[in-house]
Amino acid sequence: MLFRSGALAARGGPSFAYVIAAASLASLAGDGVWFLGGKRYGYRVLRLLCRISLSPDSCVRQSEALIGRWGGASLIAAKFLPGLSAVASPMAGALGMTGRKFVVFQLIGSLLWASAFAGIGIVFRNDVAGALAAISEMGMGGVGLLLFLVIGYLAWRY
């Protein structure tokens, strides 16, 4: 969505600032819920998230070590690391990070994350439009192919 939004911004759609602000606030809202869940329920929330992850055995341990070592800065890095992004916010809550500190680091991370991916959309705006047009022309076959690739990847990871 951010690639596409960046491409639309480059073609006269919503402003780049609006795209970044909307994505950052949405990210803060979603991660804020997980942060509050971690603050209230602690490691129970993390066990739930790690149970559905692809590497549940090391999920909590690695996340706790990273956040314990890097503190709030780990929330910035987590935006760019798929496995960590799911557990960083509840882990920060479970480890007792203050709400103010969480919001500051979360906003910095969200702004960088949204800017990076929307910026890629701006750079590759013509390619993004072409790829979406090709997928659209494929119809349900394209959706099936994408679904097959995702399921295949998950099976390989498992």
PARO-605687 format. One record per residue (C-alpha): x, y negated, z. Coordinates in Angstrom, 2 decimals. Last residue first. Example, Ala and Ser with C-alpha at 12.3 -4.5 7.8 and 13.67 -1.06 7.14 Angstrom:
BEGIN
+---------+---------+---------+
|       u |       v |       w |
+---------+---------+---------+
|   13.67 |    1.06 |    7.14 |
|   12.30 |    4.50 |    7.80 |
+---------+---------+---------+
***
This chain:
BEGIN
+---------+---------+---------+
|       u |       v |       w |
+---------+---------+---------+
|    7.88 |   24.30 |    8.44 |
|    9.82 |   21.82 |    6.29 |
|    9.20 |   23.92 |    3.15 |
|    5.50 |   24.19 |    4.01 |
|    5.30 |   20.43 |    4.54 |
|    7.00 |   19.80 |    1.21 |
|    4.70 |   22.20 |   -0.60 |
|    1.65 |   20.62 |    0.99 |
|    2.81 |   17.18 |   -0.14 |
|    3.60 |   18.39 |   -3.66 |
|    0.26 |   20.18 |   -3.99 |
|   -1.61 |   17.09 |   -2.81 |
|    0.23 |   14.95 |   -5.37 |
|   -0.61 |   17.45 |   -8.12 |
|   -4.24 |   17.64 |   -7.06 |
|   -4.56 |   13.85 |   -7.06 |
|   -3.00 |   13.74 |  -10.51 |
|   -5.37 |   16.44 |  -11.78 |
|   -8.27 |   14.50 |  -10.27 |
|   -7.62 |   11.61 |  -12.62 |
|   -4.41 |   11.75 |  -14.66 |
|   -5.18 |    8.32 |  -16.11 |
|   -5.19 |    6.82 |  -12.61 |
|   -1.81 |    8.38 |  -11.87 |
|   -0.39 |    6.80 |  -15.04 |
|   -1.94 |    3.41 |  -14.20 |
|   -0.51 |    3.56 |  -10.69 |
|    2.95 |    4.34 |  -12.08 |
|    2.73 |    1.52 |  -14.60 |
|    1.61 |   -1.04 |  -12.02 |
|    4.41 |   -0.02 |   -9.67 |
|    6.93 |   -0.17 |  -12.55 |
|    5.93 |   -3.71 |  -13.45 |
|    6.08 |   -4.88 |   -9.84 |
|    9.47 |   -3.27 |   -9.14 |
|   11.12 |   -6.25 |   -7.43 |
|    7.85 |   -7.44 |   -5.89 |
|    6.96 |   -3.96 |   -4.64 |
|   10.42 |   -3.61 |   -3.14 |
|    9.75 |   -6.88 |   -1.33 |
|    6.46 |   -5.45 |    0.00 |
|    8.50 |   -2.56 |    1.42 |
|   11.24 |   -4.69 |    2.97 |
|    8.97 |   -7.49 |    4.18 |
|    6.58 |   -5.03 |    5.85 |
|    9.42 |   -3.26 |    7.67 |
|   11.19 |   -6.48 |    8.69 |
|    7.97 |   -8.05 |    9.99 |
|    6.95 |   -4.84 |   11.72 |
|   10.32 |   -4.45 |   13.45 |
|   10.33 |   -8.05 |   14.69 |
|    6.70 |   -7.72 |   15.76 |
|    7.37 |   -4.47 |   17.63 |
|   10.39 |   -5.94 |   19.36 |
|    8.42 |   -8.93 |   20.65 |
|    5.25 |   -6.96 |   21.43 |
|    7.14 |   -4.28 |   23.39 |
|    9.06 |   -6.87 |   25.42 |
|    5.80 |   -8.58 |   26.37 |
|    4.10 |   -5.30 |   27.25 |
|    6.89 |   -4.28 |   29.58 |
|    8.75 |   -1.05 |   28.87 |
|    7.89 |    1.63 |   31.44 |
|    9.38 |    4.78 |   29.90 |
|    5.90 |    6.09 |   29.05 |
|    5.07 |    2.88 |   27.21 |
|    8.25 |    2.95 |   25.14 |
|    7.60 |    6.64 |   24.46 |
|    4.08 |    5.82 |   23.27 |
|    5.53 |    3.31 |   20.80 |
|    8.50 |    5.37 |   19.61 |
|    6.57 |    8.60 |   18.99 |
|    5.20 |    8.27 |   15.46 |
|    7.98 |    5.98 |   14.18 |
|   10.64 |    8.46 |   15.25 |
|    9.85 |   11.05 |   12.64 |
|    9.52 |    8.54 |    9.79 |
|   12.60 |    6.41 |   10.52 |
|   12.22 |    2.88 |    9.10 |
|    9.80 |    1.50 |   11.68 |
|   11.76 |    3.33 |   14.37 |
|   14.74 |    1.02 |   13.82 |
|   12.83 |   -1.97 |   15.20 |
|   11.38 |    0.03 |   18.09 |
|   14.91 |    1.25 |   18.87 |
|   15.90 |   -2.37 |   19.49 |
|   13.60 |   -2.32 |   22.51 |
|   15.85 |    0.02 |   24.45 |
|   18.86 |    1.41 |   22.57 |
|   19.94 |    4.20 |   24.92 |
|   16.67 |    5.06 |   26.63 |
|   14.81 |    4.65 |   23.35 |
|   17.16 |    7.05 |   21.56 |
|   17.37 |    9.59 |   24.39 |
|   13.60 |    9.59 |   24.89 |
|   12.99 |   10.13 |   21.20 |
|   15.48 |   12.98 |   21.01 |
|   13.99 |   14.80 |   24.02 |
|   10.38 |   14.26 |   23.02 |
|   10.78 |   15.59 |   19.47 |
|   13.33 |   18.35 |   20.06 |
|   11.01 |   21.33 |   20.28 |
|    8.19 |   19.76 |   18.27 |
|   10.08 |   19.66 |   14.95 |
|    7.43 |   19.25 |   12.23 |
|    5.22 |   17.11 |   14.46 |
|    1.77 |   18.26 |   15.63 |
|    2.91 |   19.33 |   19.08 |
|    5.12 |   16.25 |   19.27 |
|    2.15 |   13.92 |   19.20 |
|    0.30 |   15.85 |   21.92 |
|    3.46 |   16.20 |   24.02 |
|    4.01 |   12.46 |   23.70 |
|    0.51 |   11.65 |   24.92 |
|    0.99 |   13.92 |   27.95 |
|    4.38 |   12.27 |   28.56 |
|    2.89 |    9.12 |   29.95 |
|   -0.91 |    8.87 |   30.22 |
|   -1.35 |    5.15 |   30.94 |
|    1.83 |    3.63 |   29.52 |
|    1.97 |    6.12 |   26.67 |
|   -1.65 |    5.40 |   25.78 |
|   -0.94 |    1.67 |   26.00 |
|    1.98 |    2.07 |   23.61 |
|   -0.15 |    4.21 |   21.28 |
|   -2.81 |    1.48 |   21.16 |
|   -0.13 |   -1.14 |   20.61 |
|    1.28 |    0.89 |   17.72 |
|   -2.00 |    0.55 |   15.86 |
|   -2.51 |   -3.13 |   16.67 |
|    1.12 |   -4.06 |   16.01 |
|    1.07 |   -2.30 |   12.65 |
|   -2.12 |   -4.07 |   11.66 |
|   -0.62 |   -7.39 |   12.74 |
|    2.54 |   -6.73 |   10.73 |
|    0.66 |   -5.60 |    7.63 |
|   -1.63 |   -8.66 |    7.69 |
|    1.23 |  -11.09 |    8.29 |
|    3.42 |   -9.57 |    5.57 |
|    0.61 |   -9.58 |    2.98 |
|   -0.39 |  -13.14 |    3.93 |
|    3.20 |  -14.36 |    3.63 |
|    3.53 |  -12.72 |    0.20 |
|    0.45 |  -14.60 |   -0.96 |
|   -2.55 |  -12.64 |   -2.17 |
|   -2.59 |  -12.08 |   -5.91 |
|   -0.54 |  -14.14 |   -8.36 |
|    1.45 |  -11.35 |  -10.02 |
|    4.21 |  -11.29 |   -7.42 |
|    1.63 |  -10.95 |   -4.64 |
|    0.08 |   -8.00 |   -6.50 |
|    3.46 |   -6.26 |   -6.66 |
|    3.98 |   -6.87 |   -2.96 |
|    0.53 |   -5.49 |   -2.22 |
|    1.26 |   -2.41 |   -4.34 |
|    4.53 |   -1.68 |   -2.57 |
|    2.83 |   -2.39 |    0.77 |
|    0.00 |    0.00 |    0.00 |
+---------+---------+---------+
***
